[in-house]
Amino acid sequence: MVKKELFIGILVGLLANFIGLYLAAIILGGSGDFFSVLKSAQLEGFLTKLITLGAILNLIAFFIFIKKKQDYRARGVLLVTVFIAVFTMVLKFI
C-alpha cells in the first residue's frame, strides 16, 4: 500500500513537471512547437530555467496531497522535485 501511494505521487510529480515545462515553453518560447523551443532554449542557455519553472506545478500537487492527508503521495511528489533540482544543477554546471 505504501509503495503504491509513493509510486502514484512520483507519477503525479512527473506529470505535473512535464505539464509545467510544456506550459513554460509555450508561454515563454514564443512561436514554434515544443521541441524547437526546447532546442533553442538549450542553445541559448536557458533550458534549466524552463525546467525549474516547470517544477512549480509540483508545489500545487504537493499541497493538495498534504491537505488531503495523503502523505506518501506528497512524499513521491517531493522526491521528483528533488530529483529535478539535482538534474537541473547537473545540467547547468556540466
PDB file of N, CA, C and O in Angstrom:
ATOM      1  N   MET A   1       0.820  -1.196   0.000  1.00  0.00           N
ATOM      2  CA  MET A   1       0.000   0.000   0.000  1.00  0.00           C
ATOM      3  C   MET A   1       0.867   1.264   0.000  1.00  0.00           C
ATOM      4  O   MET A   1       0.590   2.223  -0.720  1.00  0.00           O
ATOM      5  N   VAL A   2       1.917   1.244   0.819  1.00  0.00           N
ATOM      6  CA  VAL A   2       2.788   2.407   0.900  1.00  0.00           C
ATOM      7  C   VAL A   2       3.533   2.613  -0.419  1.00  0.00           C
ATOM      8  O   VAL A   2       3.653   3.741  -0.896  1.00  0.00           O
ATOM      9  N   LYS A   3       4.031   1.527  -1.005  1.00  0.00           N
ATOM     10  CA  LYS A   3       4.760   1.636  -2.269  1.00  0.00           C
ATOM     11  C   LYS A   3       3.852   2.125  -3.385  1.00  0.00           C
ATOM     12  O   LYS A   3       4.279   2.888  -4.251  1.00  0.00           O
ATOM     13  N   LYS A   4       2.605   1.687  -3.365  1.00  0.00           N
ATOM     14  CA  LYS A   4       1.648   2.116  -4.383  1.00  0.00           C
ATOM     15  C   LYS A   4       1.388   3.617  -4.260  1.00  0.00           C
ATOM     16  O   LYS A   4       1.363   4.326  -5.267  1.00  0.00           O
ATOM     17  N   GLU A   5       1.196   4.102  -3.040  1.00  0.00           N
ATOM     18  CA  GLU A   5       0.943   5.527  -2.824  1.00  0.00           C
ATOM     19  C   GLU A   5       2.161   6.366  -3.221  1.00  0.00           C
ATOM     20  O   GLU A   5       2.018   7.429  -3.825  1.00  0.00           O
ATOM     21  N   LEU A   6       3.339   5.891  -2.884  1.00  0.00           N
ATOM     22  CA  LEU A   6       4.563   6.593  -3.253  1.00  0.00           C
ATOM     23  C   LEU A   6       4.725   6.631  -4.771  1.00  0.00           C
ATOM     24  O   LEU A   6       5.114   7.657  -5.328  1.00  0.00           O
ATOM     25  N   PHE A   7       4.432   5.526  -5.436  1.00  0.00           N
ATOM     26  CA  PHE A   7       4.524   5.454  -6.889  1.00  0.00           C
ATOM     27  C   PHE A   7       3.526   6.408  -7.549  1.00  0.00           C
ATOM     28  O   PHE A   7       3.856   7.060  -8.540  1.00  0.00           O
ATOM     29  N   ILE A   8       2.319   6.491  -7.010  1.00  0.00           N
ATOM     30  CA  ILE A   8       1.324   7.431  -7.545  1.00  0.00           C
ATOM     31  C   ILE A   8       1.827   8.864  -7.397  1.00  0.00           C
ATOM     32  O   ILE A   8       1.665   9.676  -8.308  1.00  0.00           O
ATOM     33  N   GLY A   9       2.435   9.175  -6.259  1.00  0.00           N
ATOM     34  CA  GLY A   9       2.996  10.507  -6.047  1.00  0.00           C
ATOM     35  C   GLY A   9       4.109  10.823  -7.025  1.00  0.00           C
ATOM     36  O   GLY A   9       4.212  11.946  -7.520  1.00  0.00           O
ATOM     37  N   ILE A  10       4.945   9.828  -7.304  1.00  0.00           N
ATOM     38  CA  ILE A  10       6.028  10.025  -8.272  1.00  0.00           C
ATOM     39  C   ILE A  10       5.457  10.277  -9.665  1.00  0.00           C
ATOM     40  O   ILE A  10       5.926  11.163 -10.380  1.00  0.00           O
ATOM     41  N   LEU A  11       4.447   9.501 -10.048  1.00  0.00           N
ATOM     42  CA  LEU A  11       3.826   9.706 -11.367  1.00  0.00           C
ATOM     43  C   LEU A  11       3.176  11.083 -11.474  1.00  0.00           C
ATOM     44  O   LEU A  11       3.313  11.765 -12.490  1.00  0.00           O
ATOM     45  N   VAL A  12       2.467  11.486 -10.419  1.00  0.00           N
ATOM     46  CA  VAL A  12       1.824  12.805 -10.428  1.00  0.00           C
ATOM     47  C   VAL A  12       2.883  13.904 -10.500  1.00  0.00           C
ATOM     48  O   VAL A  12       2.701  14.894 -11.209  1.00  0.00           O
ATOM     49  N   GLY A  13       3.985  13.736  -9.773  1.00  0.00           N
ATOM     50  CA  GLY A  13       5.063  14.717  -9.811  1.00  0.00           C
ATOM     51  C   GLY A  13       5.694  14.836 -11.187  1.00  0.00           C
ATOM     52  O   GLY A  13       5.960  15.940 -11.661  1.00  0.00           O
ATOM     53  N   LEU A  14       5.933  13.697 -11.830  1.00  0.00           N
ATOM     54  CA  LEU A  14       6.496  13.725 -13.185  1.00  0.00           C
ATOM     55  C   LEU A  14       5.531  14.357 -14.179  1.00  0.00           C
ATOM     56  O   LEU A  14       5.933  15.147 -15.032  1.00  0.00           O
ATOM     57  N   LEU A  15       4.259  14.003 -14.061  1.00  0.00           N
ATOM     58  CA  LEU A  15       3.252  14.561 -14.963  1.00  0.00           C
ATOM     59  C   LEU A  15       3.106  16.067 -14.755  1.00  0.00           C
ATOM     60  O   LEU A  15       3.035  16.824 -15.723  1.00  0.00           O
ATOM     61  N   ALA A  16       3.062  16.502 -13.499  1.00  0.00           N
ATOM     62  CA  ALA A  16       2.943  17.932 -13.211  1.00  0.00           C
ATOM     63  C   ALA A  16       4.166  18.688 -13.721  1.00  0.00           C
ATOM     64  O   ALA A  16       4.047  19.798 -14.239  1.00  0.00           O
ATOM     65  N   ASN A  17       5.327  18.086 -13.573  1.00  0.00           N
ATOM     66  CA  ASN A  17       6.541  18.740 -14.051  1.00  0.00           C
ATOM     67  C   ASN A  17       6.552  18.842 -15.574  1.00  0.00           C
ATOM     68  O   ASN A  17       6.945  19.870 -16.124  1.00  0.00           O
ATOM     69  N   PHE A  18       6.127  17.787 -16.252  1.00  0.00           N
ATOM     70  CA  PHE A  18       6.092  17.832 -17.710  1.00  0.00           C
ATOM     71  C   PHE A  18       5.072  18.862 -18.199  1.00  0.00           C
ATOM     72  O   PHE A  18       5.353  19.618 -19.129  1.00  0.00           O
ATOM     73  N   ILE A  19       3.902  18.894 -17.585  1.00  0.00           N
ATOM     74  CA  ILE A  19       2.884  19.876 -17.983  1.00  0.00           C
ATOM     75  C   ILE A  19       3.390  21.292 -17.725  1.00  0.00           C
ATOM     76  O   ILE A  19       3.195  22.184 -18.550  1.00  0.00           O
ATOM     77  N   GLY A  20       4.037  21.498 -16.583  1.00  0.00           N
ATOM     78  CA  GLY A  20       4.599  22.810 -16.278  1.00  0.00           C
ATOM     79  C   GLY A  20       5.687  23.215 -17.251  1.00  0.00           C
ATOM     80  O   GLY A  20       5.753  24.373 -17.665  1.00  0.00           O
ATOM     81  N   LEU A  21       6.541  22.271 -17.621  1.00  0.00           N
ATOM     82  CA  LEU A  21       7.590  22.549 -18.607  1.00  0.00           C
ATOM     83  C   LEU A  21       6.975  22.889 -19.958  1.00  0.00           C
ATOM     84  O   LEU A  21       7.429  23.808 -20.640  1.00  0.00           O
ATOM     85  N   TYR A  22       5.947  22.152 -20.337  1.00  0.00           N
ATOM     86  CA  TYR A  22       5.268  22.412 -21.607  1.00  0.00           C
ATOM     87  C   TYR A  22       4.648  23.813 -21.605  1.00  0.00           C
ATOM     88  O   TYR A  22       4.799  24.563 -22.569  1.00  0.00           O
ATOM     89  N   LEU A  23       3.953  24.160 -20.524  1.00  0.00           N
ATOM     90  CA  LEU A  23       3.331  25.484 -20.442  1.00  0.00           C
ATOM     91  C   LEU A  23       4.374  26.596 -20.442  1.00  0.00           C
ATOM     92  O   LEU A  23       4.201  27.612 -21.115  1.00  0.00           O
ATOM     93  N   ALA A  24       5.456  26.408 -19.688  1.00  0.00           N
ATOM     94  CA  ALA A  24       6.509  27.424 -19.650  1.00  0.00           C
ATOM     95  C   ALA A  24       7.157  27.586 -21.020  1.00  0.00           C
ATOM     96  O   ALA A  24       7.459  28.704 -21.435  1.00  0.00           O
ATOM     97  N   ALA A  25       7.370  26.482 -21.719  1.00  0.00           N
ATOM     98  CA  ALA A  25       8.000  26.556 -23.037  1.00  0.00           C
ATOM     99  C   ALA A  25       7.086  27.237 -24.044  1.00  0.00           C
ATOM    100  O   ALA A  25       7.549  28.028 -24.866  1.00  0.00           O
ATOM    101  N   ILE A  26       5.802  26.942 -23.988  1.00  0.00           N
ATOM    102  CA  ILE A  26       4.870  27.550 -24.941  1.00  0.00           C
ATOM    103  C   ILE A  26       4.660  29.036 -24.631  1.00  0.00           C
ATOM    104  O   ILE A  26       4.625  29.864 -25.541  1.00  0.00           O
ATOM    105  N   ILE A  27       4.521  29.367 -23.345  1.00  0.00           N
ATOM    106  CA  ILE A  27       4.270  30.764 -22.977  1.00  0.00           C
ATOM    107  C   ILE A  27       5.513  31.626 -23.200  1.00  0.00           C
ATOM    108  O   ILE A  27       5.426  32.706 -23.783  1.00  0.00           O
ATOM    109  N   LEU A  28       6.660  31.149 -22.739  1.00  0.00           N
ATOM    110  CA  LEU A  28       7.875  31.957 -22.816  1.00  0.00           C
ATOM    111  C   LEU A  28       8.652  31.758 -24.109  1.00  0.00           C
ATOM    112  O   LEU A  28       9.507  32.574 -24.452  1.00  0.00           O
ATOM    113  N   GLY A  29       8.364  30.684 -24.823  1.00  0.00           N
ATOM    114  CA  GLY A  29       9.133  30.370 -26.018  1.00  0.00           C
ATOM    115  C   GLY A  29       8.708  31.114 -27.256  1.00  0.00           C
ATOM    116  O   GLY A  29       9.449  31.161 -28.238  1.00  0.00           O
ATOM    117  N   GLY A  30       7.535  31.691 -27.230  1.00  0.00           N
ATOM    118  CA  GLY A  30       7.071  32.392 -28.417  1.00  0.00           C
ATOM    119  C   GLY A  30       6.517  31.431 -29.447  1.00  0.00           C
ATOM    120  O   GLY A  30       5.824  30.472 -29.106  1.00  0.00           O
ATOM    121  N   SER A  31       6.822  31.689 -30.697  1.00  0.00           N
ATOM    122  CA  SER A  31       6.294  30.854 -31.768  1.00  0.00           C
ATOM    123  C   SER A  31       7.120  29.586 -31.911  1.00  0.00           C
ATOM    124  O   SER A  31       8.270  29.526 -31.479  1.00  0.00           O
ATOM    125  N   GLY A  32       6.536  28.602 -32.507  1.00  0.00           N
ATOM    126  CA  GLY A  32       7.220  27.339 -32.729  1.00  0.00           C
ATOM    127  C   GLY A  32       6.622  26.233 -31.887  1.00  0.00           C
ATOM    128  O   GLY A  32       5.855  26.474 -30.955  1.00  0.00           O
ATOM    129  N   ASP A  33       6.991  25.024 -32.239  1.00  0.00           N
ATOM    130  CA  ASP A  33       6.472  23.897 -31.478  1.00  0.00           C
ATOM    131  C   ASP A  33       7.341  23.660 -30.241  1.00  0.00           C
ATOM    132  O   ASP A  33       8.362  24.317 -30.041  1.00  0.00           O
ATOM    133  N   PHE A  34       6.915  22.721 -29.437  1.00  0.00           N
ATOM    134  CA  PHE A  34       7.531  22.460 -28.136  1.00  0.00           C
ATOM    135  C   PHE A  34       8.997  22.069 -28.275  1.00  0.00           C
ATOM    136  O   PHE A  34       9.846  22.591 -27.551  1.00  0.00           O
ATOM    137  N   PHE A  35       9.303  21.168 -29.184  1.00  0.00           N
ATOM    138  CA  PHE A  35      10.667  20.665 -29.301  1.00  0.00           C
ATOM    139  C   PHE A  35      11.620  21.707 -29.882  1.00  0.00           C
ATOM    140  O   PHE A  35      12.794  21.743 -29.511  1.00  0.00           O
ATOM    141  N   SER A  36      11.135  22.546 -30.779  1.00  0.00           N
ATOM    142  CA  SER A  36      12.004  23.602 -31.302  1.00  0.00           C
ATOM    143  C   SER A  36      12.290  24.654 -30.234  1.00  0.00           C
ATOM    144  O   SER A  36      13.379  25.228 -30.198  1.00  0.00           O
ATOM    145  N   VAL A  37      11.312  24.905 -29.364  1.00  0.00           N
ATOM    146  CA  VAL A  37      11.533  25.834 -28.255  1.00  0.00           C
ATOM    147  C   VAL A  37      12.568  25.264 -27.294  1.00  0.00           C
ATOM    148  O   VAL A  37      13.442  25.991 -26.822  1.00  0.00           O
ATOM    149  N   LEU A  38      12.478  23.958 -26.999  1.00  0.00           N
ATOM    150  CA  LEU A  38      13.463  23.333 -26.111  1.00  0.00           C
ATOM    151  C   LEU A  38      14.860  23.360 -26.720  1.00  0.00           C
ATOM    152  O   LEU A  38      15.846  23.581 -26.018  1.00  0.00           O
ATOM    153  N   LYS A  39      14.938  23.136 -28.014  1.00  0.00           N
ATOM    154  CA  LYS A  39      16.242  23.141 -28.678  1.00  0.00           C
ATOM    155  C   LYS A  39      16.851  24.536 -28.659  1.00  0.00           C
ATOM    156  O   LYS A  39      18.039  24.692 -28.379  1.00  0.00           O
ATOM    157  N   SER A  40      16.047  25.547 -28.953  1.00  0.00           N
ATOM    158  CA  SER A  40      16.575  26.916 -28.918  1.00  0.00           C
ATOM    159  C   SER A  40      16.903  27.342 -27.490  1.00  0.00           C
ATOM    160  O   SER A  40      17.843  28.107 -27.274  1.00  0.00           O
ATOM    161  N   ALA A  41      16.137  26.854 -26.514  1.00  0.00           N
ATOM    162  CA  ALA A  41      16.442  27.161 -25.113  1.00  0.00           C
ATOM    163  C   ALA A  41      17.773  26.548 -24.704  1.00  0.00           C
ATOM    164  O   ALA A  41      18.537  27.155 -23.954  1.00  0.00           O
ATOM    165  N   GLN A  42      18.045  25.361 -25.190  1.00  0.00           N
ATOM    166  CA  GLN A  42      19.318  24.718 -24.879  1.00  0.00           C
ATOM    167  C   GLN A  42      20.475  25.478 -25.526  1.00  0.00           C
ATOM    168  O   GLN A  42      21.522  25.665 -24.906  1.00  0.00           O
ATOM    169  N   LEU A  43      20.290  25.908 -26.756  1.00  0.00           N
ATOM    170  CA  LEU A  43      21.349  26.640 -27.452  1.00  0.00           C
ATOM    171  C   LEU A  43      21.604  28.007 -26.826  1.00  0.00           C
ATOM    172  O   LEU A  43      22.743  28.472 -26.788  1.00  0.00           O
ATOM    173  N   GLU A  44      20.545  28.649 -26.337  1.00  0.00           N
ATOM    174  CA  GLU A  44      20.688  29.979 -25.751  1.00  0.00           C
ATOM    175  C   GLU A  44      21.003  29.935 -24.261  1.00  0.00           C
ATOM    176  O   GLU A  44      21.286  30.973 -23.662  1.00  0.00           O
ATOM    177  N   GLY A  45      20.960  28.767 -23.660  1.00  0.00           N
ATOM    178  CA  GLY A  45      21.387  28.617 -22.273  1.00  0.00           C
ATOM    179  C   GLY A  45      20.332  28.867 -21.216  1.00  0.00           C
ATOM    180  O   GLY A  45      20.683  29.128 -20.065  1.00  0.00           O
ATOM    181  N   PHE A  46      19.064  28.800 -21.553  1.00  0.00           N
ATOM    182  CA  PHE A  46      18.048  28.967 -20.527  1.00  0.00           C
ATOM    183  C   PHE A  46      17.124  27.756 -20.393  1.00  0.00           C
ATOM    184  O   PHE A  46      15.993  27.879 -19.923  1.00  0.00           O
ATOM    185  N   LEU A  47      17.607  26.600 -20.805  1.00  0.00           N
ATOM    186  CA  LEU A  47      16.822  25.378 -20.655  1.00  0.00           C
ATOM    187  C   LEU A  47      16.607  25.038 -19.186  1.00  0.00           C
ATOM    188  O   LEU A  47      15.524  24.595 -18.805  1.00  0.00           O
ATOM    189  N   THR A  48      17.628  25.240 -18.362  1.00  0.00           N
ATOM    190  CA  THR A  48      17.485  24.925 -16.938  1.00  0.00           C
ATOM    191  C   THR A  48      16.453  25.824 -16.268  1.00  0.00           C
ATOM    192  O   THR A  48      15.768  25.405 -15.336  1.00  0.00           O
ATOM    193  N   LYS A  49      16.346  27.038 -16.738  1.00  0.00           N
ATOM    194  CA  LYS A  49      15.332  27.946 -16.185  1.00  0.00           C
ATOM    195  C   LYS A  49      13.926  27.470 -16.542  1.00  0.00           C
ATOM    196  O   LYS A  49      13.011  27.559 -15.723  1.00  0.00           O
ATOM    197  N   LEU A  50      13.754  26.970 -17.758  1.00  0.00           N
ATOM    198  CA  LEU A  50      12.456  26.420 -18.156  1.00  0.00           C
ATOM    199  C   LEU A  50      12.098  25.188 -17.331  1.00  0.00           C
ATOM    200  O   LEU A  50      10.945  25.011 -16.938  1.00  0.00           O
ATOM    201  N   ILE A  51      13.085  24.343 -17.072  1.00  0.00           N
ATOM    202  CA  ILE A  51      12.826  23.137 -16.284  1.00  0.00           C
ATOM    203  C   ILE A  51      12.407  23.506 -14.866  1.00  0.00           C
ATOM    204  O   ILE A  51      11.479  22.909 -14.321  1.00  0.00           O
ATOM    205  N   THR A  52      13.078  24.477 -14.267  1.00  0.00           N
ATOM    206  CA  THR A  52      12.707  24.863 -12.904  1.00  0.00           C
ATOM    207  C   THR A  52      11.355  25.562 -12.867  1.00  0.00           C
ATOM    208  O   THR A  52      10.612  25.411 -11.896  1.00  0.00           O
ATOM    209  N   LEU A  53      11.024  26.317 -13.894  1.00  0.00           N
ATOM    210  CA  LEU A  53       9.680  26.904 -13.947  1.00  0.00           C
ATOM    211  C   LEU A  53       8.616  25.819 -14.083  1.00  0.00           C
ATOM    212  O   LEU A  53       7.514  25.948 -13.549  1.00  0.00           O
ATOM    213  N   GLY A  54       8.950  24.764 -14.792  1.00  0.00           N
ATOM    214  CA  GLY A  54       8.020  23.648 -14.931  1.00  0.00           C
ATOM    215  C   GLY A  54       7.759  22.930 -13.624  1.00  0.00           C
ATOM    216  O   GLY A  54       6.697  22.336 -13.443  1.00  0.00           O
ATOM    217  N   ALA A  55       8.715  22.978 -12.712  1.00  0.00           N
ATOM    218  CA  ALA A  55       8.563  22.287 -11.428  1.00  0.00           C
ATOM    219  C   ALA A  55       7.636  23.021 -10.465  1.00  0.00           C
ATOM    220  O   ALA A  55       7.319  22.492  -9.400  1.00  0.00           O
ATOM    221  N   ILE A  56       7.201  24.209 -10.810  1.00  0.00           N
ATOM    222  CA  ILE A  56       6.307  24.963  -9.924  1.00  0.00           C
ATOM    223  C   ILE A  56       4.973  24.240  -9.743  1.00  0.00           C
ATOM    224  O   ILE A  56       4.374  24.310  -8.670  1.00  0.00           O
ATOM    225  N   LEU A  57       4.509  23.553 -10.771  1.00  0.00           N
ATOM    226  CA  LEU A  57       3.247  22.816 -10.633  1.00  0.00           C
ATOM    227  C   LEU A  57       3.345  21.695  -9.602  1.00  0.00           C
ATOM    228  O   LEU A  57       2.326  21.245  -9.078  1.00  0.00           O
ATOM    229  N   ASN A  58       4.558  21.244  -9.309  1.00  0.00           N
ATOM    230  CA  ASN A  58       4.718  20.233  -8.266  1.00  0.00           C
ATOM    231  C   ASN A  58       4.302  20.776  -6.903  1.00  0.00           C
ATOM    232  O   ASN A  58       3.838  20.021  -6.048  1.00  0.00           O
ATOM    233  N   LEU A  59       4.466  22.071  -6.699  1.00  0.00           N
ATOM    234  CA  LEU A  59       4.021  22.670  -5.437  1.00  0.00           C
ATOM    235  C   LEU A  59       2.521  22.500  -5.243  1.00  0.00           C
ATOM    236  O   LEU A  59       2.055  22.179  -4.150  1.00  0.00           O
ATOM    237  N   ILE A  60       1.784  22.718  -6.305  1.00  0.00           N
ATOM    238  CA  ILE A  60       0.326  22.585  -6.221  1.00  0.00           C
ATOM    239  C   ILE A  60      -0.055  21.151  -5.889  1.00  0.00           C
ATOM    240  O   ILE A  60      -0.886  20.911  -5.012  1.00  0.00           O
ATOM    241  N   ALA A  61       0.553  20.195  -6.590  1.00  0.00           N
ATOM    242  CA  ALA A  61       0.259  18.784  -6.323  1.00  0.00           C
ATOM    243  C   ALA A  61       0.664  18.407  -4.903  1.00  0.00           C
ATOM    244  O   ALA A  61      -0.066  17.687  -4.223  1.00  0.00           O
ATOM    245  N   PHE A  62       1.809  18.883  -4.455  1.00  0.00           N
ATOM    246  CA  PHE A  62       2.290  18.573  -3.107  1.00  0.00           C
ATOM    247  C   PHE A  62       1.309  19.068  -2.046  1.00  0.00           C
ATOM    248  O   PHE A  62       0.952  18.321  -1.136  1.00  0.00           O
ATOM    249  N   PHE A  63       0.877  20.312  -2.156  1.00  0.00           N
ATOM    250  CA  PHE A  63      -0.012  20.859  -1.138  1.00  0.00           C
ATOM    251  C   PHE A  63      -1.411  20.258  -1.200  1.00  0.00           C
ATOM    252  O   PHE A  63      -2.086  20.166  -0.174  1.00  0.00           O
ATOM    253  N   ILE A  64      -1.850  19.854  -2.370  1.00  0.00           N
ATOM    254  CA  ILE A  64      -3.138  19.147  -2.456  1.00  0.00           C
ATOM    255  C   ILE A  64      -3.053  17.820  -1.717  1.00  0.00           C
ATOM    256  O   ILE A  64      -3.966  17.468  -0.971  1.00  0.00           O
ATOM    257  N   PHE A  65      -1.973  17.083  -1.914  1.00  0.00           N
ATOM    258  CA  PHE A  65      -1.811  15.803  -1.218  1.00  0.00           C
ATOM    259  C   PHE A  65      -1.667  15.997   0.288  1.00  0.00           C
ATOM    260  O   PHE A  65      -2.184  15.193   1.065  1.00  0.00           O
ATOM    261  N   ILE A  66      -0.978  17.043   0.708  1.00  0.00           N
ATOM    262  CA  ILE A  66      -0.853  17.320   2.144  1.00  0.00           C
ATOM    263  C   ILE A  66      -2.211  17.669   2.738  1.00  0.00           C
ATOM    264  O   ILE A  66      -2.552  17.210   3.828  1.00  0.00           O
ATOM    265  N   LYS A  67      -2.981  18.474   2.027  1.00  0.00           N
ATOM    266  CA  LYS A  67      -4.305  18.878   2.522  1.00  0.00           C
ATOM    267  C   LYS A  67      -5.233  17.676   2.651  1.00  0.00           C
ATOM    268  O   LYS A  67      -6.041  17.612   3.578  1.00  0.00           O
ATOM    269  N   LYS A  68      -5.123  16.717   1.723  1.00  0.00           N
ATOM    270  CA  LYS A  68      -5.958  15.516   1.767  1.00  0.00           C
ATOM    271  C   LYS A  68      -5.392  14.450   2.702  1.00  0.00           C
ATOM    272  O   LYS A  68      -5.946  13.355   2.808  1.00  0.00           O
ATOM    273  N   LYS A  69      -4.288  14.769   3.381  1.00  0.00           N
ATOM    274  CA  LYS A  69      -3.616  13.837   4.294  1.00  0.00           C
ATOM    275  C   LYS A  69      -3.143  12.566   3.587  1.00  0.00           C
ATOM    276  O   LYS A  69      -3.231  11.468   4.136  1.00  0.00           O
ATOM    277  N   GLN A  70      -2.647  12.731   2.382  1.00  0.00           N
ATOM    278  CA  GLN A  70      -2.055  11.635   1.617  1.00  0.00           C
ATOM    279  C   GLN A  70      -0.542  11.862   1.605  1.00  0.00           C
ATOM    280  O   GLN A  70       0.041  12.284   0.606  1.00  0.00           O
ATOM    281  N   ASP A  71       0.066  11.566   2.746  1.00  0.00           N
ATOM    282  CA  ASP A  71       1.462  11.918   2.965  1.00  0.00           C
ATOM    283  C   ASP A  71       2.423  11.174   2.047  1.00  0.00           C
ATOM    284  O   ASP A  71       3.421  11.747   1.610  1.00  0.00           O
ATOM    285  N   TYR A  72       2.145   9.922   1.751  1.00  0.00           N
ATOM    286  CA  TYR A  72       3.067   9.168   0.902  1.00  0.00           C
ATOM    287  C   TYR A  72       3.032   9.650  -0.545  1.00  0.00           C
ATOM    288  O   TYR A  72       4.053   9.629  -1.233  1.00  0.00           O
ATOM    289  N   ARG A  73       1.879  10.076  -1.003  1.00  0.00           N
ATOM    290  CA  ARG A  73       1.811  10.663  -2.341  1.00  0.00           C
ATOM    291  C   ARG A  73       2.567  11.989  -2.370  1.00  0.00           C
ATOM    292  O   ARG A  73       3.273  12.286  -3.334  1.00  0.00           O
ATOM    293  N   ALA A  74       2.417  12.780  -1.319  1.00  0.00           N
ATOM    294  CA  ALA A  74       3.162  14.038  -1.222  1.00  0.00           C
ATOM    295  C   ALA A  74       4.656  13.771  -1.180  1.00  0.00           C
ATOM    296  O   ALA A  74       5.442  14.534  -1.741  1.00  0.00           O
ATOM    297  N   ARG A  75       5.051  12.694  -0.519  1.00  0.00           N
ATOM    298  CA  ARG A  75       6.459  12.319  -0.464  1.00  0.00           C
ATOM    299  C   ARG A  75       6.977  11.955  -1.858  1.00  0.00           C
ATOM    300  O   ARG A  75       8.115  12.277  -2.199  1.00  0.00           O
ATOM    301  N   GLY A  76       6.158  11.295  -2.650  1.00  0.00           N
ATOM    302  CA  GLY A  76       6.549  10.968  -4.020  1.00  0.00           C
ATOM    303  C   GLY A  76       6.752  12.209  -4.870  1.00  0.00           C
ATOM    304  O   GLY A  76       7.706  12.290  -5.643  1.00  0.00           O
ATOM    305  N   VAL A  77       5.854  13.178  -4.728  1.00  0.00           N
ATOM    306  CA  VAL A  77       5.998  14.441  -5.462  1.00  0.00           C
ATOM    307  C   VAL A  77       7.269  15.156  -5.011  1.00  0.00           C
ATOM    308  O   VAL A  77       7.987  15.729  -5.830  1.00  0.00           O
ATOM    309  N   LEU A  78       7.543  15.123  -3.721  1.00  0.00           N
ATOM    310  CA  LEU A  78       8.747  15.755  -3.195  1.00  0.00           C
ATOM    311  C   LEU A  78      10.011  15.076  -3.724  1.00  0.00           C
ATOM    312  O   LEU A  78      10.996  15.749  -4.027  1.00  0.00           O
ATOM    313  N   LEU A  79       9.987  13.756  -3.834  1.00  0.00           N
ATOM    314  CA  LEU A  79      11.132  13.031  -4.394  1.00  0.00           C
ATOM    315  C   LEU A  79      11.400  13.445  -5.836  1.00  0.00           C
ATOM    316  O   LEU A  79      12.552  13.637  -6.227  1.00  0.00           O
ATOM    317  N   VAL A  80      10.347  13.580  -6.617  1.00  0.00           N
ATOM    318  CA  VAL A  80      10.511  14.012  -8.009  1.00  0.00           C
ATOM    319  C   VAL A  80      11.064  15.431  -8.060  1.00  0.00           C
ATOM    320  O   VAL A  80      11.919  15.733  -8.893  1.00  0.00           O
ATOM    321  N   THR A  81      10.587  16.297  -7.182  1.00  0.00           N
ATOM    322  CA  THR A  81      11.060  17.677  -7.164  1.00  0.00           C
ATOM    323  C   THR A  81      12.547  17.743  -6.822  1.00  0.00           C
ATOM    324  O   THR A  81      13.294  18.510  -7.428  1.00  0.00           O
ATOM    325  N   VAL A  82      12.968  16.945  -5.858  1.00  0.00           N
ATOM    326  CA  VAL A  82      14.389  16.908  -5.504  1.00  0.00           C
ATOM    327  C   VAL A  82      15.205  16.352  -6.667  1.00  0.00           C
ATOM    328  O   VAL A  82      16.281  16.864  -6.973  1.00  0.00           O
ATOM    329  N   PHE A  83      14.699  15.311  -7.312  1.00  0.00           N
ATOM    330  CA  PHE A  83      15.396  14.748  -8.472  1.00  0.00           C
ATOM    331  C   PHE A  83      15.532  15.784  -9.585  1.00  0.00           C
ATOM    332  O   PHE A  83      16.593  15.897 -10.198  1.00  0.00           O
ATOM    333  N   ILE A  84      14.476  16.533  -9.847  1.00  0.00           N
ATOM    334  CA  ILE A  84      14.518  17.564 -10.890  1.00  0.00           C
ATOM    335  C   ILE A  84      15.513  18.655 -10.511  1.00  0.00           C
ATOM    336  O   ILE A  84      16.223  19.169 -11.376  1.00  0.00           O
ATOM    337  N   ALA A  85      15.574  19.014  -9.232  1.00  0.00           N
ATOM    338  CA  ALA A  85      16.532  20.029  -8.785  1.00  0.00           C
ATOM    339  C   ALA A  85      17.970  19.558  -8.998  1.00  0.00           C
ATOM    340  O   ALA A  85      18.806  20.319  -9.486  1.00  0.00           O
ATOM    341  N   VAL A  86      18.259  18.315  -8.637  1.00  0.00           N
ATOM    342  CA  VAL A  86      19.604  17.774  -8.830  1.00  0.00           C
ATOM    343  C   VAL A  86      19.922  17.665 -10.321  1.00  0.00           C
ATOM    344  O   VAL A  86      21.024  18.009 -10.749  1.00  0.00           O
ATOM    345  N   PHE A  87      18.966  17.191 -11.106  1.00  0.00           N
ATOM    346  CA  PHE A  87      19.152  17.080 -12.552  1.00  0.00           C
ATOM    347  C   PHE A  87      19.433  18.448 -13.168  1.00  0.00           C
ATOM    348  O   PHE A  87      20.291  18.570 -14.042  1.00  0.00           O
ATOM    349  N   THR A  88      18.717  19.470 -12.719  1.00  0.00           N
ATOM    350  CA  THR A  88      18.908  20.813 -13.248  1.00  0.00           C
ATOM    351  C   THR A  88      20.288  21.350 -12.883  1.00  0.00           C
ATOM    352  O   THR A  88      20.944  21.992 -13.703  1.00  0.00           O
ATOM    353  N   MET A  89      20.729  21.088 -11.652  1.00  0.00           N
ATOM    354  CA  MET A  89      22.066  21.539 -11.252  1.00  0.00           C
ATOM    355  C   MET A  89      23.149  20.850 -12.071  1.00  0.00           C
ATOM    356  O   MET A  89      24.112  21.490 -12.495  1.00  0.00           O
ATOM    357  N   VAL A  90      22.995  19.557 -12.293  1.00  0.00           N
ATOM    358  CA  VAL A  90      23.972  18.825 -13.100  1.00  0.00           C
ATOM    359  C   VAL A  90      23.971  19.345 -14.527  1.00  0.00           C
ATOM    360  O   VAL A  90      25.032  19.522 -15.125  1.00  0.00           O
ATOM    361  N   LEU A  91      22.794  19.590 -15.074  1.00  0.00           N
ATOM    362  CA  LEU A  91      22.683  20.093 -16.443  1.00  0.00           C
ATOM    363  C   LEU A  91      23.287  21.487 -16.571  1.00  0.00           C
ATOM    364  O   LEU A  91      23.890  21.819 -17.592  1.00  0.00           O
ATOM    365  N   LYS A  92      23.125  22.285 -15.550  1.00  0.00           N
ATOM    366  CA  LYS A  92      23.619  23.663 -15.580  1.00  0.00           C
ATOM    367  C   LYS A  92      25.143  23.733 -15.487  1.00  0.00           C
ATOM    368  O   LYS A  92      25.775  24.514 -16.197  1.00  0.00           O
ATOM    369  N   PHE A  93      25.725  22.924 -14.617  1.00  0.00           N
ATOM    370  CA  PHE A  93      27.148  23.069 -14.330  1.00  0.00           C
ATOM    371  C   PHE A  93      28.047  22.082 -15.058  1.00  0.00           C
ATOM    372  O   PHE A  93      29.269  22.161 -14.936  1.00  0.00           O
ATOM    373  N   ILE A  94      27.474  21.165 -15.805  1.00  0.00           N
ATOM    374  CA  ILE A  94      28.318  20.220 -16.550  1.00  0.00           C
ATOM    375  C   ILE A  94      28.159  20.427 -18.038  1.00  0.00           C
ATOM    376  O   ILE A  94      28.789  19.726 -18.830  1.00  0.00           O
TER     377      ILE A  94
END
